[in-house]
Amino acid sequence: MRSTPARACRSCTPRWRATSTACRAGGHRVLDPPFARPRLAADTARRLADGGWLAPGARVYLELDARSPRPEVPAGWELLRESTAGDAHALLYATGAY
């Protein structure tokens, strides 16, 4: 089975990463995986944390299908905001101490 990558914000894609101050510092990430692949959000969050892609206190925005359970995120991530609009469920996390 081939995996489908999650979409990232423009400044977090490889082409822009080298020139984006926020991405070089690991300041933010946007995860918007296909709604049909709910486990992809948890897998991607874990890989971001384990791979050193996030600075302390970085923000991670996850958008999932509103019917999906909240994904398991790495230890130390704090849920800052949560909302649902239509079919989308949005979660904003802080990833640790500043």
ZAZALUM-61453 format. One record per atom (N, C-alpha, C): residue number from 1; residue in three letters; atom name; y, x, z; chain. Coordinates in Angstrom, 3 decimals, always signed. Each point is the difference from the previous one (the first is absolute). Last residue first. Layout:
SITE	NUM	ala	CA	Y	X	Z	A
...
//
This chain:
SITE	98	tyr	N	+27.029	+8.461	+25.575	A
SITE	98	tyr	CA	+0.974	+0.729	-0.818	A
SITE	98	tyr	C	+0.070	+1.419	+0.451	A
SITE	97	ala	N	-4.514	-3.131	+0.504	A
SITE	97	ala	CA	+1.262	+0.417	+0.629	A
SITE	97	ala	C	+0.899	+0.704	-0.990	A
SITE	96	gly	N	-3.510	-3.349	-2.183	A
SITE	96	gly	CA	-0.072	+0.918	+1.115	A
SITE	96	gly	C	+1.385	+0.387	+0.498	A
SITE	95	thr	N	-0.808	-2.942	-3.861	A
SITE	95	thr	CA	-1.216	+0.808	+0.080	A
SITE	95	thr	C	-0.042	+1.025	+1.120	A
SITE	94	ala	N	+1.970	-5.238	-1.340	A
SITE	94	ala	CA	+0.521	+1.337	+0.292	A
SITE	94	ala	C	-1.228	+0.835	+0.313	A
SITE	93	tyr	N	+0.172	-4.752	-3.078	A
SITE	93	tyr	CA	-0.472	+0.846	+1.108	A
SITE	93	tyr	C	+0.870	+1.250	+0.137	A
SITE	92	leu	N	-0.308	-5.332	-2.328	A
SITE	92	leu	CA	+0.769	+1.247	+0.031	A
SITE	92	leu	C	-0.409	+0.765	+1.256	A
SITE	91	leu	N	-1.914	-4.257	-3.444	A
SITE	91	leu	CA	-0.078	+0.677	+1.287	A
SITE	91	leu	C	+0.792	+1.299	-0.104	A
SITE	90	ala	N	-1.022	-5.114	-2.789	A
SITE	90	ala	CA	+0.657	+1.294	+0.079	A
SITE	90	ala	C	-0.060	+0.541	+1.422	A
SITE	89	his	N	-2.438	-3.739	-3.644	A
SITE	89	his	CA	+0.144	+0.298	+1.424	A
SITE	89	his	C	+0.533	+1.421	+0.090	A
SITE	88	ala	N	-0.393	-4.158	-4.077	A
SITE	88	ala	CA	+0.160	+1.383	+0.459	A
SITE	88	ala	C	+0.208	+0.082	+1.506	A
SITE	87	asp	N	-0.331	-4.030	-2.916	A
SITE	87	asp	CA	-1.306	+0.673	+0.045	A
SITE	87	asp	C	+0.075	+1.409	+0.565	A
SITE	86	gly	N	+3.958	-3.050	+1.307	A
SITE	86	gly	CA	-0.915	-0.392	-1.067	A
SITE	86	gly	C	-1.349	+0.664	+0.180	A
SITE	85	ala	N	+2.769	+2.123	+3.137	A
SITE	85	ala	CA	+0.764	-0.806	-0.953	A
SITE	85	ala	C	-0.919	-0.325	-1.173	A
SITE	84	thr	N	+0.149	+2.391	+5.369	A
SITE	84	thr	CA	-0.784	-0.563	-1.085	A
SITE	84	thr	C	+0.919	-0.860	-0.856	A
SITE	83	ser	N	+0.348	+4.442	+3.869	A
SITE	83	ser	CA	+0.436	-1.293	-0.531	A
SITE	83	ser	C	-0.922	-0.429	-1.132	A
SITE	82	glu	N	+1.326	+4.039	+4.139	A
SITE	82	glu	CA	-1.082	-0.663	-0.720	A
SITE	82	glu	C	+0.527	-1.338	-0.502	A
SITE	81	arg	N	+1.528	+5.181	+2.547	A
SITE	81	arg	CA	+0.307	-1.330	-0.539	A
SITE	81	arg	C	-1.205	-0.525	-0.759	A
SITE	80	leu	N	-0.382	+3.993	+2.600	A
SITE	80	leu	CA	+1.407	-0.303	+0.267	A
SITE	80	leu	C	+0.375	-1.410	-0.432	A
SITE	79	leu	N	-4.610	+3.027	+1.561	A
SITE	79	leu	CA	+0.458	-1.089	-0.860	A
SITE	79	leu	C	+1.424	-0.370	+0.394	A
SITE	78	glu	N	-2.474	+4.887	+0.563	A
SITE	78	glu	CA	+0.553	-1.144	+0.728	A
SITE	78	glu	C	+0.498	-1.044	-0.989	A
SITE	77	trp	N	-3.683	+4.486	+0.322	A
SITE	77	trp	CA	+0.907	-0.785	-0.829	A
SITE	77	trp	C	+0.432	-1.225	+0.785	A
SITE	76	gly	N	-3.216	+3.115	+1.725	A
SITE	76	gly	CA	+1.380	+0.425	+0.160	A
SITE	76	gly	C	+0.982	-0.743	-0.879	A
SITE	75	ala	N	-5.073	+0.423	-1.568	A
SITE	75	ala	CA	+0.475	-0.011	+1.389	A
SITE	75	ala	C	+1.427	+0.515	+0.054	A
SITE	74	pro	N	-1.620	-2.132	-4.663	A
SITE	74	pro	CA	-0.244	+1.152	+0.864	A
SITE	74	pro	C	+0.582	-0.176	+1.404	A
SITE	73	val	N	-1.400	-4.440	-2.561	A
SITE	73	val	CA	+0.895	+1.111	-0.322	A
SITE	73	val	C	-0.275	+1.152	+0.964	A
SITE	72	glu	N	-2.316	-4.867	-2.117	A
SITE	72	glu	CA	-0.086	+1.014	+1.051	A
SITE	72	glu	C	+0.875	+1.165	-0.444	A
SITE	71	pro	N	+1.123	-5.013	-1.755	A
SITE	71	pro	CA	-0.842	+1.180	-0.195	A
SITE	71	pro	C	-0.017	+0.904	+1.225	A
SITE	70	arg	N	+0.505	-5.487	-0.257	A
SITE	70	arg	CA	+0.850	+1.185	+0.160	A
SITE	70	arg	C	-0.893	+1.238	-0.130	A
SITE	69	pro	N	-1.814	-4.239	-2.545	A
SITE	69	pro	CA	+0.266	+0.393	+1.385	A
SITE	69	pro	C	+0.921	+1.228	+0.021	A
SITE	68	ser	N	+0.263	-3.595	-4.050	A
SITE	68	ser	CA	-0.743	+1.180	+0.452	A
SITE	68	ser	C	+0.281	+0.273	+1.471	A
SITE	67	arg	N	+2.161	-3.417	-2.751	A
SITE	67	arg	CA	-1.285	-0.427	+0.586	A
SITE	67	arg	C	-0.838	+1.172	+0.516	A
SITE	66	ala	N	+4.230	+0.533	-2.304	A
SITE	66	ala	CA	+0.254	-0.694	+1.267	A
SITE	66	ala	C	-1.288	-0.447	+0.688	A
SITE	65	asp	N	+0.393	+4.359	-3.172	A
SITE	65	asp	CA	-0.219	-1.431	-0.179	A
SITE	65	asp	C	+0.152	-0.673	+1.364	A
SITE	64	leu	N	+2.638	+4.503	-0.254	A
SITE	64	leu	CA	-1.369	-0.454	-0.207	A
SITE	64	leu	C	-0.032	-1.480	-0.330	A
SITE	63	glu	N	+3.250	+4.796	+0.856	A
SITE	63	glu	CA	+0.046	-1.377	-0.475	A
SITE	63	glu	C	-1.407	-0.393	-0.417	A
SITE	62	leu	N	+2.829	+3.998	+3.179	A
SITE	62	leu	CA	-1.228	-0.480	-0.636	A
SITE	62	leu	C	+0.213	-1.437	-0.448	A
SITE	61	tyr	N	+2.980	+4.672	+1.583	A
SITE	61	tyr	CA	+0.054	-1.431	-0.293	A
SITE	61	tyr	C	-1.293	-0.357	-0.731	A
SITE	60	val	N	+1.859	+4.164	+3.386	A
SITE	60	val	CA	-0.948	-0.387	-1.040	A
SITE	60	val	C	+0.048	-1.515	-0.115	A
SITE	59	arg	N	+3.088	+4.474	+2.192	A
SITE	59	arg	CA	-0.264	-1.430	-0.120	A
SITE	59	arg	C	-0.985	-0.236	-1.138	A
SITE	58	ala	N	+0.883	+4.447	+3.495	A
SITE	58	ala	CA	+0.125	-0.565	-1.344	A
SITE	58	ala	C	-0.326	-1.487	+0.033	A
SITE	57	gly	N	-0.201	+3.288	+3.725	A
SITE	57	gly	CA	+0.942	-1.103	-0.051	A
SITE	57	gly	C	+0.199	-0.605	-1.370	A
SITE	56	pro	N	-1.883	+4.810	-0.031	A
SITE	56	pro	CA	+0.027	-0.815	+1.223	A
SITE	56	pro	C	+1.079	-1.074	-0.104	A
SITE	55	ala	N	-1.910	+1.481	-4.625	A
SITE	55	ala	CA	+0.735	+0.669	+1.069	A
SITE	55	ala	C	-0.101	-0.851	+1.259	A
SITE	54	leu	N	-3.590	+0.161	-4.261	A
SITE	54	leu	CA	+0.993	-0.750	+0.769	A
SITE	54	leu	C	+0.655	+0.869	+1.070	A
SITE	53	trp	N	-3.709	+1.197	-3.020	A
SITE	53	trp	CA	+1.022	-0.537	-0.884	A
SITE	53	trp	C	+1.136	-0.680	+0.752	A
SITE	52	gly	N	-4.463	+2.260	+1.282	A
SITE	52	gly	CA	+1.274	+0.622	+0.307	A
SITE	52	gly	C	+1.145	-0.471	-0.880	A
SITE	51	gly	N	-4.814	-1.454	+0.203	A
SITE	51	gly	CA	+0.387	+1.011	-0.979	A
SITE	51	gly	C	+1.330	+0.659	+0.259	A
SITE	50	asp	N	-1.950	-3.622	+2.661	A
SITE	50	asp	CA	-0.884	+1.170	+0.072	A
SITE	50	asp	C	+0.444	+1.128	-0.918	A
SITE	49	ala	N	+2.396	-4.155	-0.059	A
SITE	49	ala	CA	+0.088	+0.612	+1.328	A
SITE	49	ala	C	-0.821	+1.290	+0.065	A
SITE	48	leu	N	-0.217	-2.554	-3.959	A
SITE	48	leu	CA	+1.376	+0.484	+0.190	A
SITE	48	leu	C	+0.124	+0.748	+1.318	A
SITE	47	arg	N	-4.074	-2.157	-0.869	A
SITE	47	arg	CA	+0.155	+1.224	-0.802	A
SITE	47	arg	C	+1.414	+0.576	+0.099	A
SITE	46	arg	N	-0.937	-4.144	+2.126	A
SITE	46	arg	CA	-0.745	+1.089	+0.652	A
SITE	46	arg	C	+0.185	+1.312	-0.760	A
SITE	45	ala	N	+1.800	-3.871	-1.925	A
SITE	45	ala	CA	+0.736	+0.349	+1.221	A
SITE	45	ala	C	-0.674	+1.176	+0.717	A
SITE	44	thr	N	-2.225	-1.834	-3.711	A
SITE	44	thr	CA	+1.172	+0.773	-0.410	A
SITE	44	thr	C	+0.827	+0.430	+1.211	A
SITE	43	asp	N	-3.730	-2.813	+0.724	A
SITE	43	asp	CA	-0.453	+1.303	-0.492	A
SITE	43	asp	C	+1.190	+0.888	-0.366	A
SITE	42	ala	N	+0.880	-4.463	+1.252	A
SITE	42	ala	CA	-0.448	+0.789	+1.153	A
SITE	42	ala	C	-0.442	+1.392	-0.435	A
SITE	41	ala	N	+1.184	-2.994	-3.444	A
SITE	41	ala	CA	+1.169	+0.284	+0.845	A
SITE	41	ala	C	-0.388	+0.877	+1.187	A
SITE	40	leu	N	-3.382	-1.673	-2.923	A
SITE	40	leu	CA	+0.729	+1.126	-0.568	A
SITE	40	leu	C	+1.223	+0.368	+0.838	A
SITE	39	arg	N	-2.940	-3.835	+0.693	A
SITE	39	arg	CA	-0.328	+1.230	+0.744	A
SITE	39	arg	C	+0.762	+1.210	-0.510	A
SITE	38	pro	N	+0.390	-4.403	-2.148	A
SITE	38	pro	CA	+0.662	+0.105	+1.314	A
SITE	38	pro	C	-0.307	+1.277	+0.774	A
SITE	37	arg	N	-0.119	-1.908	-5.062	A
SITE	37	arg	CA	-0.593	+1.200	+0.625	A
SITE	37	arg	C	+0.585	+0.219	+1.392	A
SITE	36	ala	N	+1.448	-3.445	-3.102	A
SITE	36	ala	CA	-1.463	-0.145	-0.049	A
SITE	36	ala	C	-0.717	+1.169	+0.670	A
SITE	35	phe	N	+4.793	-0.138	-0.556	A
SITE	35	phe	CA	-0.438	-0.958	+1.016	A
SITE	35	phe	C	-1.513	-0.161	+0.031	A
SITE	34	pro	N	+2.452	+4.597	-1.484	A
SITE	34	pro	CA	-0.375	-1.279	-0.602	A
SITE	34	pro	C	-0.549	-0.945	+1.067	A
SITE	33	pro	N	+3.323	+3.588	+1.940	A
SITE	33	pro	CA	-1.262	+0.019	-0.745	A
SITE	33	pro	C	-0.270	-1.356	-0.653	A
SITE	32	asp	N	+4.084	+2.687	+2.111	A
SITE	32	asp	CA	-0.119	-1.338	-0.556	A
SITE	32	asp	C	-1.275	-0.051	-0.833	A
SITE	31	leu	N	+3.178	+3.292	+3.553	A
SITE	31	leu	CA	-1.360	-0.251	-0.466	A
SITE	31	leu	C	-0.096	-1.449	-0.440	A
SITE	30	val	N	+3.895	+4.069	+1.088	A
SITE	30	val	CA	-0.208	-1.416	-0.278	A
SITE	30	val	C	-1.406	-0.141	-0.557	A
SITE	29	arg	N	+2.994	+3.807	+3.192	A
SITE	29	arg	CA	-1.032	-0.288	-0.990	A
SITE	29	arg	C	-0.086	-1.505	-0.149	A
SITE	28	his	N	+3.399	+4.328	+2.316	A
SITE	28	his	CA	-0.409	-1.383	-0.212	A
SITE	28	his	C	-1.105	-0.077	-1.043	A
SITE	27	gly	N	+1.791	+4.238	+1.888	A
SITE	27	gly	CA	+0.757	-1.026	+0.695	A
SITE	27	gly	C	-0.417	-1.430	-0.213	A
SITE	26	gly	N	-1.189	+4.983	-1.207	A
SITE	26	gly	CA	-1.010	-0.967	+0.426	A
SITE	26	gly	C	+0.621	-1.201	+0.681	A
SITE	25	ala	N	+2.144	+3.927	-2.187	A
SITE	25	ala	CA	-0.033	-0.054	+1.464	A
SITE	25	ala	C	-1.064	-0.969	+0.506	A
SITE	24	arg	N	+0.729	+0.448	-4.598	A
SITE	24	arg	CA	-0.313	+1.355	+0.457	A
SITE	24	arg	C	-0.115	+0.025	+1.511	A
SITE	23	cys	N	+1.378	-4.017	-1.969	A
SITE	23	cys	CA	-1.428	+0.251	-0.173	A
SITE	23	cys	C	-0.378	+1.409	+0.432	A
SITE	22	ala	N	+4.543	-1.283	+0.190	A
SITE	22	ala	CA	-0.772	-0.850	+0.909	A
SITE	22	ala	C	-1.485	+0.280	-0.132	A
SITE	21	thr	N	+2.959	+2.188	-2.978	A
SITE	21	thr	CA	+0.112	+0.526	+1.352	A
SITE	21	thr	C	-0.846	-0.811	+0.967	A
SITE	20	ser	N	-0.874	+0.621	-5.319	A
SITE	20	ser	CA	+0.434	-0.988	+0.976	A
SITE	20	ser	C	+0.005	+0.597	+1.396	A
SITE	19	thr	N	-1.527	+2.172	-4.116	A
SITE	19	thr	CA	+1.452	-0.082	+0.051	A
SITE	19	thr	C	+0.515	-0.963	+1.049	A
SITE	18	ala	N	-4.726	+0.863	-0.877	A
SITE	18	ala	CA	+0.623	+1.314	+0.169	A
SITE	18	ala	C	+1.514	-0.080	+0.148	A
SITE	17	arg	N	-2.708	-3.949	-0.907	A
SITE	17	arg	CA	-0.171	+0.529	+1.351	A
SITE	17	arg	C	+0.760	+1.307	+0.215	A
SITE	16	trp	N	-0.551	-2.788	-4.147	A
SITE	16	trp	CA	+1.262	-0.008	+0.743	A
SITE	16	trp	C	-0.090	+0.706	+1.339	A
SITE	15	arg	N	-3.807	-0.398	-2.973	A
SITE	15	arg	CA	+1.105	+0.434	-0.857	A
SITE	15	arg	C	+1.290	+0.153	+0.787	A
SITE	14	pro	N	-4.010	-1.800	+2.088	A
SITE	14	pro	CA	+0.031	+1.457	-0.183	A
SITE	14	pro	C	+1.186	+0.492	-0.816	A
SITE	13	thr	N	+0.686	-4.433	+2.802	A
SITE	13	thr	CA	-0.944	+0.347	-1.045	A
SITE	13	thr	C	+0.103	+1.489	-0.267	A
SITE	12	cys	N	+2.834	-2.461	+3.045	A
SITE	12	cys	CA	-1.204	+0.580	+0.584	A
SITE	12	cys	C	-1.051	+0.331	-1.056	A
SITE	11	ser	N	+4.309	-2.161	-0.814	A
SITE	11	ser	CA	+0.265	+1.340	+0.515	A
SITE	11	ser	C	-1.232	+0.660	+0.613	A
SITE	10	arg	N	-0.216	-4.501	-1.742	A
SITE	10	arg	CA	+0.323	+0.962	-1.049	A
SITE	10	arg	C	+0.185	+1.406	+0.540	A
SITE	9	cys	N	-3.215	-3.183	+2.749	A
SITE	9	cys	CA	+1.393	-0.118	-0.426	A
SITE	9	cys	C	+0.300	+1.123	-0.986	A
SITE	8	ala	N	-4.982	-1.573	+0.068	A
SITE	8	ala	CA	+0.929	+0.656	+0.922	A
SITE	8	ala	C	+1.420	-0.247	-0.481	A
SITE	7	arg	N	-5.304	-2.323	-0.517	A
SITE	7	arg	CA	+1.301	+0.323	-0.580	A
SITE	7	arg	C	+0.860	+0.649	+1.068	A
SITE	6	ala	N	-5.428	+0.437	-0.029	A
SITE	6	ala	CA	+1.080	-0.878	+0.453	A
SITE	6	ala	C	+1.281	+0.408	-0.698	A
SITE	5	pro	N	-4.887	+0.899	-2.294	A
SITE	5	pro	CA	+0.987	+0.514	+0.951	A
SITE	5	pro	C	+1.020	-1.059	+0.388	A
SITE	4	thr	N	-5.261	-0.619	-1.329	A
SITE	4	thr	CA	+1.310	-0.243	-0.585	A
SITE	4	thr	C	+1.042	+0.489	+0.986	A
SITE	3	ser	N	-5.449	+1.486	-0.878	A
SITE	3	ser	CA	+1.028	-0.593	+0.857	A
SITE	3	ser	C	+1.300	-0.149	-0.774	A
SITE	2	arg	N	-5.401	-0.126	-1.593	A
SITE	2	arg	CA	+1.249	+0.745	-0.066	A
SITE	2	arg	C	+1.045	-0.663	+0.880	A
SITE	1	met	N	-5.649	+0.168	+0.043	A
SITE	1	met	CA	+1.170	-0.835	+0.000	A
SITE	1	met	C	+1.245	+0.888	+0.000	A
//
